[in-house]
Amino acid sequence: MKHKSLFYQGAVLTVFILSCLINTAQANDQKVIIKVGTLAQKDVSAMRYIGESFFPEITKVTNEQVAFDVYWGGVMGDEEDYVGKMRTGQLQGAAVTASGGIANAVCPDLSVLGLPFLFNAWAFDEVDYVVGKTRPYLLKEAEKRGFKILVISDVDFDQIYSTKHNIKTIEDIKRAKILTWYGPLENKMLQSLGVSPIPVNVPEVVSSIKTGICNMAISPSMWWVGAQLYTDTKYVNPIPIRFVPAVIIINLSTWNKIPEKHQQAMNTVCAKFEKGFKKVIRECNQKSYKAMIKYGIKEVKVEPEELARFKKATRPVWNELAGKIYSKKILDDVIGLLKEYRENKKNVALNNDGNKDKTDTDS
């Protein structure tokens, strides 16, 4: 009887262990639905690349265990709303710019990339170098705050658009009713130009411009076209006043629900997508800008002396915001990386010119 009792207890224990293993396996294979909020318009070609390529590819490589439900065009509110909704579980992810509210919540040091005139005009090679070098650090900083950065990409180098004023000089900007949507960094930059900007949430930008509450804004060309604000615009100042990074993020708690084998597959897809998406979005912004000029928006020519004034007026912002929005360390690191990259690029160019001259002489 004793042996039968021990046998019975062992059988029960075995069944219990097997049940736990089965339940664990089922939990590991449980489908993860990631609800994503974004202000981007679905029909813009660069955004179609996300909706038709990136998200479906993630679902494919994870054997349909990870899927995305995307809320386009700001239907879930402003970018800062997304962070709150990610904390309450209404959203698990977001595709956003690295604006003030997002950067402060996700990774404050990411906002350093948006400093005025940090990068040379349209120097995407500089952007890629700096982002590549700082990426591991930025990802760790985001994880400390409970977020997983899947992708770091571009919005664009922004321009200044006006429905009223010919914006050749800083004085022209002072006369305008310029809105600000990008948070404290943009606000500080505009104040450095002697402007008192009007704070506006992104979903309110279109109505603010169309009703005349504001008549000037800083924006990427692709977004300006997507919002159909080009029909109200008379002038564009093409100086690339700042670079705007963008990120696709999800809650770290959501990421941790995904089995490791699927996480690895997702990381591979994200790296490949990021490279392709940068190419697509840069081309889309160029096409959007050219289309607006063709439509009839007047491109303002800024003299070199005036551009130098813009840079001189906004340069103090870099140090003034260090330790307040982003760390002094990341600012110093980025400045150092840019100096390193530009010197190497200059040396390569000099060597190439020297080799060319030598070849010409030999021939």
KEDRENMI-876409 format. One record per residue (C-alpha): x, y, z; residue in one letter; chain. Coordinates in Angstrom, 2 decimals. Example, Ala and Ser with C-alpha at 12.3 -4.5 7.8 and 13.67 -1.06 7.14 Angstrom:
         X         Y         Z   code   unit
     12.30     -4.50      7.80      A      A
     13.67     -1.06      7.14      S      A
% end
This chain:
         X         Y         Z   code   unit
      0.00      0.00      0.00      M      A
      2.86      2.29      0.82      K      A
      4.44      1.67     -2.60      H      A
      1.12      2.34     -4.35      K      A
      0.74      5.57     -2.42      S      A
      4.23      6.71     -3.41      L      A
      3.52      5.75     -7.04      F      A
      0.26      7.72     -6.99      Y      A
      1.96     10.80     -5.50      Q      A
      4.74     10.57     -8.11      G      A
      2.22     10.33    -10.93      A      A
      0.34     13.37     -9.66      V      A
      3.60     15.31     -9.38      L      A
      4.60     14.32    -12.92      T      A
      1.27     15.44    -14.31      V      A
      1.56     18.73    -12.44      F      A
      5.07     19.40    -13.79      I      A
      4.03     18.54    -17.34      L      A
      1.03     20.84    -17.00      S      A
      3.27     23.69    -15.88      C      A
      5.65     23.10    -18.79      L      A
      2.79     23.06    -21.28      I      A
      1.28     26.24    -19.84      N      A
      4.69     27.94    -19.95      T      A
      5.19     26.93    -23.57      A      A
      1.76     28.20    -24.46      Q      A
      2.47     31.47    -22.66      A      A
      5.75     31.85    -24.55      N      A
      3.95     31.31    -27.85      D      A
      1.10     33.63    -26.99      Q      A
      0.56     36.23    -29.70      K      A
      1.66     39.75    -28.78      V      A
     -0.43     42.55    -30.28      I      A
      1.36     45.91    -30.25      I      A
     -0.90     48.95    -30.62      K      A
      1.14     51.81    -32.10      V      A
      0.25     55.52    -32.19      G      A
      1.74     58.00    -34.67      T      A
      1.06     61.46    -36.06      L      A
      2.27     60.37    -39.49      A      A
     -0.22     60.20    -42.32      Q      A
     -0.68     56.68    -43.64      K      A
     -0.88     57.68    -47.31      D      A
      2.53     59.39    -47.45      V      A
      4.88     57.14    -49.40      S      A
      7.51     56.90    -46.65      A      A
      4.84     55.89    -44.15      M      A
      3.45     53.28    -46.53      R      A
      6.92     51.76    -46.41      Y      A
      6.44     51.25    -42.67      I      A
      2.89     49.94    -42.93      G      A
      3.47     47.69    -45.92      E      A
      7.03     46.51    -45.28      S      A
      8.26     46.87    -41.71      F      A
      5.32     45.78    -39.58      F      A
      4.34     42.85    -41.86      P      A
      7.96     41.66    -41.95      E      A
      8.08     41.58    -38.14      I      A
      4.92     39.49    -38.11      T      A
      6.42     37.15    -40.71      K      A
      9.76     36.51    -38.97      V      A
      8.04     35.90    -35.62      T      A
      5.74     33.26    -37.14      N      A
      2.79     35.62    -36.62      E      A
      3.40     35.74    -32.88      Q      A
      3.98     39.51    -32.98      V      A
      1.57     41.81    -34.80      A      A
      1.01     45.55    -34.98      F      A
     -2.19     47.57    -34.89      D      A
     -1.32     51.09    -36.06      V      A
     -3.31     54.25    -35.30      Y      A
     -2.26     56.74    -38.00      W      A
     -2.65     60.50    -38.33      G      A
     -2.86     61.46    -34.65      G      A
     -6.15     59.69    -33.93      V      A
     -4.70     58.71    -30.54      M      A
     -3.73     62.27    -29.70      G      A
     -0.41     64.12    -29.65      D      A
      2.98     62.47    -29.23      E      A
      3.10     63.27    -25.54      E      A
     -0.27     61.54    -25.18      D      A
      1.28     58.36    -26.52      Y      A
      3.69     58.09    -23.61      V      A
      0.84     58.30    -21.10      G      A
     -1.20     55.77    -23.04      K      A
      1.77     53.42    -23.19      M      A
      2.02     53.59    -19.42      R      A
     -1.69     52.79    -18.98      T      A
     -1.71     50.02    -21.57      G      A
     -3.89     51.75    -24.17      Q      A
     -0.86     51.70    -26.46      L      A
      2.23     49.53    -26.44      Q      A
      4.25     51.46    -29.00      G      A
      4.71     54.69    -30.92      A      A
      6.40     56.01    -34.04      A      A
      7.38     59.53    -33.04      V      A
      9.80     62.41    -33.41      T      A
     12.34     62.98    -30.68      A      A
     10.51     66.11    -29.56      S      A
     10.56     67.48    -26.02      G      A
      7.85     65.38    -24.39      G      A
      8.88     62.13    -26.04      I      A
     12.59     62.64    -25.46      A      A
     12.09     63.58    -21.81      N      A
     10.10     60.42    -21.16      A      A
     11.98     57.95    -23.35      V      A
     15.57     59.16    -23.66      C      A
     16.40     62.81    -22.86      P      A
     19.84     62.61    -24.46      D      A
     18.25     61.77    -27.81      L      A
     17.06     65.38    -28.10      S      A
     20.64     66.63    -28.51      V      A
     20.45     65.52    -32.15      L      A
     17.88     68.27    -32.78      G      A
     20.06     71.22    -31.77      L      A
     20.04     74.13    -34.24      P      A
     22.71     73.86    -36.93      F      A
     24.40     70.95    -35.14      L      A
     24.98     69.13    -38.41      F      A
     26.13     70.68    -41.65      N      A
     23.37     71.31    -44.18      A      A
     21.88     68.05    -45.48      W      A
     24.91     66.16    -44.12      A      A
     23.18     62.83    -43.59      F      A
     26.60     61.17    -43.54      D      A
     27.32     63.10    -40.34      E      A
     23.95     62.09    -38.90      V      A
     24.53     58.42    -39.64      D      A
     28.01     58.51    -38.12      Y      A
     26.89     60.17    -34.87      V      A
     23.78     58.01    -34.48      V      A
     25.80     54.87    -35.18      G      A
     28.36     55.74    -32.51      K      A
     25.85     56.82    -29.85      T      A
     23.20     54.17    -30.53      R      A
     24.26     51.63    -27.82      P      A
     24.24     54.36    -25.19      Y      A
     20.87     55.78    -26.30      L      A
     19.25     52.33    -26.30      L      A
     20.46     51.66    -22.75      K      A
     19.20     55.04    -21.55      E      A
     15.76     54.29    -23.01      A      A
     15.67     50.87    -21.34      E      A
     16.36     52.51    -17.98      K      A
     13.07     54.37    -18.46      R      A
     11.11     51.31    -19.53      G      A
     11.26     51.63    -23.33      F      A
     12.76     49.58    -26.13      K      A
     13.91     51.59    -29.15      I      A
     13.39     49.46    -32.25      L      A
     14.45     52.03    -34.84      V      A
     16.28     55.37    -34.87      I      A
     15.71     57.22    -38.13      S      A
     14.99     60.66    -39.61      D      A
     12.13     63.03    -39.96      V      A
     14.18     65.53    -41.97      D      A
     16.29     68.64    -41.88      F      A
     13.52     71.18    -41.27      D      A
     12.79     74.40    -43.13      Q      A
     10.85     77.55    -42.21      I      A
      7.45     78.00    -43.88      Y      A
      5.40     81.20    -44.00      S      A
      1.92     82.07    -45.24      T      A
      2.64     85.81    -45.09      K      A
      6.22     87.02    -44.62      H      A
      9.21     86.85    -46.94      N      A
     11.61     85.33    -44.41      I      A
     15.09     86.38    -45.44      K      A
     16.32     87.65    -42.08      T      A
     15.96     87.17    -38.34      I      A
     13.96     90.42    -38.31      E      A
     11.43     88.85    -40.68      D      A
     10.88     86.02    -38.23      I      A
     10.39     88.50    -35.39      K      A
      7.51     90.10    -37.32      R      A
      5.71     86.77    -37.75      A      A
      3.34     84.80    -35.56      K      A
      5.43     81.65    -35.41      I      A
      4.16     78.53    -33.72      L      A
      6.20     76.02    -31.77      T      A
      5.37     72.31    -31.57      W      A
      8.71     70.64    -30.85      Y      A
      8.94     71.29    -27.13      G      A
     11.40     73.25    -24.97      P      A
     14.35     72.87    -27.34      L      A
     12.53     74.57    -30.20      E      A
     11.08     77.16    -27.85      N      A
     14.54     78.07    -26.58      K      A
     15.92     78.22    -30.13      M      A
     13.20     80.65    -31.24      L      A
     13.67     82.77    -28.14      Q      A
     17.36     83.03    -29.02      S      A
     16.22     84.71    -32.26      L      A
     14.19     87.22    -30.28      G      A
     10.86     85.53    -30.95      V      A
      7.96     84.79    -28.60      S      A
      6.52     81.63    -30.21      P      A
      2.95     80.40    -29.85      I      A
      2.83     76.85    -28.36      P      A
      0.63     74.51    -30.42      V      A
      0.09     70.75    -30.24      N      A
      0.82     68.98    -33.52      V      A
     -2.84     68.03    -34.23      P      A
     -3.66     71.77    -34.00      E      A
     -0.92     72.97    -36.37      V      A
     -3.08     72.75    -39.50      V      A
     -6.01     74.70    -38.06      S      A
     -3.66     77.27    -36.49      S      A
     -2.06     77.98    -39.86      I      A
     -5.25     77.89    -41.94      K      A
     -7.17     80.20    -39.61      T      A
     -4.27     82.68    -39.33      G      A
     -3.69     82.22    -35.62      I      A
     -0.11     81.53    -36.71      C      A
      1.54     82.30    -40.04      N      A
      4.93     80.66    -39.74      M      A
      6.30     77.28    -38.64      A      A
      9.34     75.06    -38.76      I      A
      8.55     71.72    -40.35      S      A
      9.83     68.85    -42.46      P      A
      8.76     69.16    -46.10      S      A
      7.11     65.73    -46.20      M      A
      4.86     66.56    -43.25      W      A
      3.98     69.99    -44.68      W      A
      2.85     68.36    -47.92      V      A
      1.03     65.54    -46.13      G      A
     -0.91     68.06    -44.05      A      A
     -1.75     69.97    -47.27      Q      A
     -0.45     73.20    -45.80      L      A
      1.48     73.98    -48.97      Y      A
     -1.76     75.40    -50.44      T      A
     -1.68     78.18    -47.83      D      A
      2.08     78.79    -47.97      T      A
      3.74     81.67    -49.83      K      A
      7.38     81.39    -48.79      Y      A
      9.89     78.80    -47.64      V      A
     13.27     79.58    -46.13      N      A
     15.35     76.51    -47.09      P      A
     18.08     76.80    -44.46      I      A
     18.15     73.42    -42.66      P      A
     17.75     74.97    -39.24      I      A
     17.80     71.62    -37.44      R      A
     17.77     67.89    -37.93      F      A
     14.83     65.99    -36.43      V      A
     15.36     62.35    -35.43      P      A
     12.51     59.87    -35.21      A      A
     12.13     56.62    -33.28      V      A
      9.88     53.59    -33.24      I      A
      9.51     52.48    -29.63      I      A
      7.60     49.92    -27.59      I      A
      7.21     49.34    -23.87      N      A
     10.04     47.30    -22.41      L      A
      7.40     45.21    -20.63      S      A
      5.87     44.36    -24.01      T      A
      9.30     43.55    -25.45      W      A
      9.99     41.20    -22.55      N      A
      6.83     39.21    -23.37      K      A
      8.30     38.29    -26.74      I      A
     10.35     35.03    -26.79      P      A
     14.09     35.56    -27.21      E      A
     14.24     33.83    -30.60      K      A
     11.64     36.29    -31.91      H      A
     13.45     39.24    -30.30      Q      A
     16.60     38.30    -32.21      Q      A
     14.65     38.03    -35.46      A      A
     13.04     41.41    -34.81      M      A
     16.42     43.05    -34.14      N      A
     17.65     41.79    -37.51      T      A
     14.58     43.15    -39.29      V      A
     14.85     46.50    -37.47      C      A
     18.49     46.99    -38.49      A      A
     17.73     46.20    -42.13      K      A
     14.58     48.33    -42.15      F      A
     16.28     51.33    -40.56      E      A
     18.81     51.54    -43.37      K      A
     16.16     51.22    -46.06      G      A
     13.73     53.58    -44.37      F      A
     16.31     56.35    -44.11      K      A
     16.81     56.17    -47.87      K      A
     13.06     56.23    -48.52      V      A
     12.25     59.10    -46.16      I      A
     15.14     61.25    -47.39      R      A
     14.03     60.79    -50.97      E      A
     10.42     61.49    -49.99      C      A
     11.36     64.76    -48.30      N      A
     13.36     65.89    -51.34      Q      A
     10.47     65.11    -53.68      K      A
      8.02     66.87    -51.38      S      A
     10.14     70.01    -51.27      Y      A
     10.60     70.11    -55.04      K      A
      6.86     69.57    -55.53      A      A
      6.06     72.58    -53.34      M      A
      8.46     74.79    -55.29      I      A
      6.89     73.58    -58.53      K      A
      3.45     74.31    -57.07      Y      A
      4.44     77.94    -56.63      G      A
      5.86     78.43    -53.14      I      A
      8.65     80.99    -53.36      K      A
     12.04     79.78    -52.16      E      A
     13.77     82.55    -50.22      V      A
     17.47     83.05    -50.82      K      A
     19.39     83.60    -47.60      V      A
     22.68     85.43    -47.91      E      A
     25.75     83.83    -46.26      P      A
     26.05     86.74    -43.84      E      A
     22.47     86.25    -42.66      E      A
     22.96     82.50    -42.29      L      A
     25.99     83.25    -40.11      A      A
     23.75     85.49    -37.96      R      A
     21.26     82.63    -37.51      F      A
     24.02     80.27    -36.42      K      A
     25.63     82.79    -34.07      K      A
     22.30     83.66    -32.40      A      A
     21.28     80.05    -31.80      T      A
     24.68     78.55    -30.89      R      A
     24.45     79.46    -27.15      P      A
     21.37     77.21    -26.91      V      A
     23.63     74.15    -27.08      W      A
     25.30     74.84    -23.73      N      A
     22.31     76.52    -22.08      E      A
     20.22     73.34    -22.36      L      A
     23.01     70.97    -21.31      A      A
     22.14     69.54    -17.92      G      A
     18.53     70.67    -18.31      K      A
     17.18     68.72    -21.27      I      A
     20.13     66.49    -22.15      Y      A
     23.37     65.71    -20.37      S      A
     26.59     67.68    -20.81      K      A
     28.27     64.36    -21.51      K      A
     26.19     63.54    -24.59      I      A
     26.68     67.08    -25.92      L      A
     30.46     66.80    -25.52      D      A
     30.43     63.32    -27.04      D      A
     28.44     64.42    -30.09      V      A
     30.60     67.52    -30.65      I      A
     33.68     65.31    -30.37      G      A
     32.30     62.75    -32.83      L      A
     31.45     65.46    -35.35      L      A
     34.92     66.95    -35.06      K      A
     36.45     63.50    -35.51      E      A
     34.31     62.69    -38.54      Y      A
     34.85     66.03    -40.26      R      A
     38.62     65.90    -39.78      E      A
     38.76     62.34    -41.15      N      A
     36.60     63.34    -44.11      K      A
     38.82     66.35    -44.78      K      A
     41.97     64.21    -44.64      N      A
     40.46     61.67    -47.04      V      A
     39.55     64.47    -49.45      A      A
     43.07     65.93    -49.24      L      A
     44.63     62.53    -49.85      N      A
     42.35     61.93    -52.81      N      A
     43.23     65.34    -54.27      D      A
     46.93     64.63    -53.70      G      A
     46.72     61.26    -55.40      N      A
     44.79     62.84    -58.28      K      A
     47.43     65.55    -58.71      D      A
     50.18     62.93    -58.62      K      A
     48.40     60.85    -61.26      T      A
     47.92     63.93    -63.46      D      A
     51.63     64.79    -63.11      T      A
     52.71     61.23    -63.89      D      A
     50.56     61.14    -66.96      S      A
% end
